[in-house]
Amino acid sequence: MKKMKAAFIGFLPEAGDVYQTLEDYAKIGYRAFEGGDLLFEKGDPAENLKRVEAIGMKPLAVSCNFLQDQAPDPKEILRKVKKIGVSMAVCYCGRAGAYRFGGTDRQPTYDELMKECEAMDSVAKELEKEGVSLAFHNHDAEFSVMVRGAPAHYLMAANTQYLKFELDTGWADFGGYDPVSIMKELGDRLAMVHIKDYVPAVTTERPQAPDGRHIVVPVFTSPGTGTLDLQGCLETAQALEIEYATVEQDTLNNLSWRQALQAGYLNMRETGIVE
């Protein structure tokens, strides 16, 4: 079976030469990064792409936003993906996540969630005509926020046809669901996988939500050093022919960004699944 390649999202410093950082990460063994929007920040995206490819890296996706009842323009998404040669757009937060992390003071109603599903699937359908996928990235909210007695994730999957999913394994696990089982359930609707780990039985708090709720989150750590079933997640992703194991770590634990990324890469390679 073909080995997966290592990719990452995040891990880029606010200061310094971002392309030098990408070159450094390529030397570790990473072959791609998810945030293709980076190439649009400064200079010509096409030239920036050439620079990235010259150091052995490639972008995987661009981001898009569906919050506040405003769906992105499919034509604008297609313009961006074609400019940098990717075939995926990712939405990183929906109504459930907005409530979970303090963006709104109430969880979504069933009708609101269905409206969001309709908007996402409509855009996904238009993108699919051009060979581009739209994927939704979960947090724990999609599993912990219940709408009519069901987790938001399952309602989203059941009420969309064209939308794909990018499973964040760590957040799914923290939300009380087995990421291996979720990947198997999604099957060919699984587009990408975020490999994320967290320290067992330890949490921390973010600033309070507008309604006074305490926002409790995991203490994240390098993949393979926490509670995640790293071997099982990688084996399942490989069996589903997911090309990249994309490392993400929301906040640092004991290592620097580079050290955490290197530790995650080495632990993934040790499984024999990642090249």
C-alpha positions in Angstrom: 0.0 0.0 0.0 1.3 3.5 -0.9 2.7 5.5 2.0 1.2 8.8 2.9 3.1 12.1 2.7 3.5 14.5 5.5 1.8 17.9 5.4 1.0 20.6 7.9 -1.3 23.5 8.6 -0.3 26.4 10.9 3.2 26.4 12.5 4.2 29.6 10.7 5.8 32.4 12.7 4.3 35.9 12.6 7.7 37.4 12.0 10.5 36.4 9.6 10.7 35.0 6.1 7.8 32.6 5.7 9.4 30.9 2.7 12.6 30.3 4.6 10.5 28.6 7.3 8.8 26.5 4.6 12.2 25.4 3.3 13.2 24.5 6.8 10.1 22.3 7.2 10.8 20.7 3.8 14.2 19.6 5.2 12.4 17.9 8.1 10.4 15.8 5.6 7.2 17.7 5.0 6.0 17.9 1.4 2.9 20.1 1.6 1.1 22.7 3.6 -2.6 23.2 3.6 -3.0 27.0 3.8 -2.6 28.1 0.2 -4.0 31.5 1.0 -0.5 32.3 2.1 0.5 32.7 -1.5 -1.9 35.6 -2.0 -0.7 37.6 1.0 2.3 39.4 -0.7 3.5 39.5 -4.3 2.2 37.5 -7.3 0.6 34.1 -6.3 2.0 32.4 -9.4 5.5 33.5 -8.6 5.1 32.5 -5.0 3.9 29.1 -6.1 7.1 28.6 -8.2 9.2 29.5 -5.1 7.3 27.0 -2.9 7.6 24.2 -5.5 11.4 24.9 -5.9 11.9 24.0 -2.2 9.9 20.8 -2.5 6.6 22.0 -1.1 3.1 22.4 -2.5 -0.1 24.0 -1.2 -3.2 21.8 -0.7 -6.2 24.1 -0.3 -7.6 27.6 0.1 -10.1 28.6 2.8 -13.6 29.9 2.5 -16.2 31.3 5.0 -19.9 30.5 5.4 -20.6 32.4 8.6 -23.3 35.1 9.1 -25.6 33.6 6.4 -23.2 34.7 3.6 -22.0 32.0 1.3 -18.8 32.6 -0.7 -18.9 33.1 -4.4 -17.9 29.9 -6.2 -16.4 31.9 -9.0 -14.0 33.6 -6.5 -13.0 30.2 -5.0 -12.3 28.8 -8.5 -10.2 31.9 -9.3 -8.0 31.3 -6.3 -7.6 27.5 -6.6 -6.8 27.7 -10.3 -4.2 30.5 -9.6 -2.2 28.2 -7.3 -3.1 24.8 -8.8 -5.0 23.2 -5.9 -8.3 21.3 -6.1 -9.8 21.9 -2.7 -11.4 24.7 -0.6 -12.0 24.2 3.1 -14.5 25.8 5.5 -13.0 25.9 9.0 -15.9 26.9 11.1 -19.7 26.7 11.0 -22.6 27.6 13.2 -21.9 24.9 15.8 -18.2 26.0 16.1 -19.2 29.7 16.3 -21.3 28.9 19.4 -18.7 26.6 20.9 -15.9 29.2 20.7 -17.8 32.3 21.7 -18.7 33.8 18.3 -22.4 33.6 19.1 -24.3 33.4 22.4 -26.6 30.5 21.4 -26.3 27.2 19.6 -27.8 26.9 16.2 -31.4 25.8 15.6 -32.2 22.9 13.4 -33.5 25.3 10.7 -30.3 27.3 10.9 -28.1 24.2 10.5 -30.2 23.0 7.6 -29.8 26.4 5.9 -26.0 26.2 6.4 -26.0 22.7 4.9 -28.0 23.9 1.9 -25.5 26.8 1.3 -22.5 24.6 1.6 -23.9 21.9 -0.6 -24.9 24.4 -3.2 -21.3 25.8 -3.4 -19.8 22.3 -3.3 -22.0 21.3 -6.3 -20.8 24.3 -8.4 -17.1 23.6 -7.5 -17.4 19.9 -8.3 -18.4 20.8 -11.9 -14.8 22.2 -12.2 -13.1 19.3 -10.4 -12.7 21.2 -7.1 -13.9 19.9 -3.7 -15.4 21.8 -0.8 -14.6 20.2 2.5 -15.8 21.1 6.1 -13.3 21.0 8.9 -14.7 20.0 12.3 -13.9 20.9 15.9 -15.3 19.1 18.9 -18.4 21.3 18.5 -19.8 19.2 15.6 -19.9 16.2 18.0 -20.7 17.9 21.3 -23.4 20.4 20.0 -26.7 18.5 19.8 -29.5 19.6 17.5 -32.7 17.7 17.8 -30.9 15.0 19.7 -28.2 14.4 17.1 -24.6 15.7 16.9 -24.3 18.5 14.3 -21.7 16.4 12.3 -24.2 13.6 11.6 -26.9 16.1 10.5 -24.4 17.8 8.2 -23.4 14.6 6.6 -26.9 13.3 6.2 -28.2 16.5 4.7 -25.5 17.2 2.1 -24.6 15.3 -1.0 -21.6 17.2 -2.5 -19.9 18.5 0.6 -16.7 16.6 1.6 -15.2 16.4 5.1 -11.8 17.1 6.5 -11.7 15.2 9.7 -9.7 16.8 12.6 -8.9 13.6 14.5 -8.0 15.3 17.8 -11.1 17.5 18.0 -13.3 14.5 17.1 -11.6 12.5 19.9 -12.0 15.3 22.4 -15.6 15.5 21.4 -16.1 11.9 22.5 -16.1 10.2 19.2 -13.6 7.7 17.7 -11.9 9.3 14.7 -11.2 6.0 13.2 -14.9 5.1 13.2 -15.8 8.5 11.8 -13.3 8.2 8.9 -14.7 4.8 8.0 -18.3 6.1 8.2 -17.4 9.0 5.8 -15.7 6.7 3.3 -15.2 8.5 0.0 -16.6 11.7 1.5 -13.4 12.0 3.5 -11.2 14.5 1.7 -8.3 15.2 4.1 -7.3 14.3 7.6 -5.8 16.5 10.3 -3.5 14.6 12.7 -3.9 16.3 16.0 -3.1 15.1 19.5 -3.8 16.3 23.1 -2.7 15.6 26.6 -5.1 13.1 28.3 -7.2 14.3 31.3 -5.8 17.9 31.1 -7.7 20.9 29.9 -7.3 24.7 29.9 -9.6 27.7 29.4 -9.9 30.3 26.7 -11.5 33.7 27.4 -15.2 33.5 28.3 -17.9 33.5 25.7 -20.3 36.5 25.5 -22.9 34.7 27.5 -20.5 33.9 30.3 -19.7 30.3 29.4 -16.2 29.1 30.2 -14.6 27.8 27.0 -12.7 24.6 28.0 -10.2 23.2 25.5 -7.6 20.5 25.4 -3.9 21.0 26.0 -2.5 20.1 22.6 0.7 18.2 22.0 2.8 16.7 19.2 1.1 13.7 17.4 2.0 10.5 19.1 2.6 12.0 22.5 -1.0 12.3 23.7 -4.2 10.3 23.7 -4.8 10.0 19.9 -4.7 6.5 18.4 -2.0 7.7 15.9 -1.4 4.3 14.3 -5.1 3.6 13.9 -5.8 7.0 12.4 -3.0 6.7 9.9 -3.8 3.2 8.9 -7.5 4.1 8.3 -6.5 7.2 6.3 -4.1 5.2 4.2 -6.7 2.5 3.5 -9.1 5.3 2.3 -6.3 6.5 0.0 -5.9 9.9 1.7 -2.6 11.2 0.3 -1.5 13.5 3.1 -1.3 13.2 6.9 -1.7 16.9 7.8 -0.3 17.8 11.2 -2.0 20.5 13.2 -1.4 21.7 16.7 -3.6 24.6 17.9 -1.3 25.7 20.7 2.2 24.8 21.9 2.8 22.5 24.8 6.5 22.1 25.8 8.2 22.4 22.4 8.7 25.2 19.9 6.7 25.2 16.6 9.6 23.6 14.7 10.3 21.0 17.4 6.6 20.1 17.6 6.4 19.7 13.9 9.6 17.6 13.8 8.4 15.4 16.7 5.1 14.8 14.9 6.8 13.9 11.7 9.1 11.4 13.3 6.3 9.8 15.2 4.3 9.4 12.0 7.3 7.9 10.2 7.8 5.5 13.0 4.5 3.9 12.3 5.8 2.9 8.8 2.7 4.6 7.2 4.2 8.0 6.4 7.2 8.4 4.1 
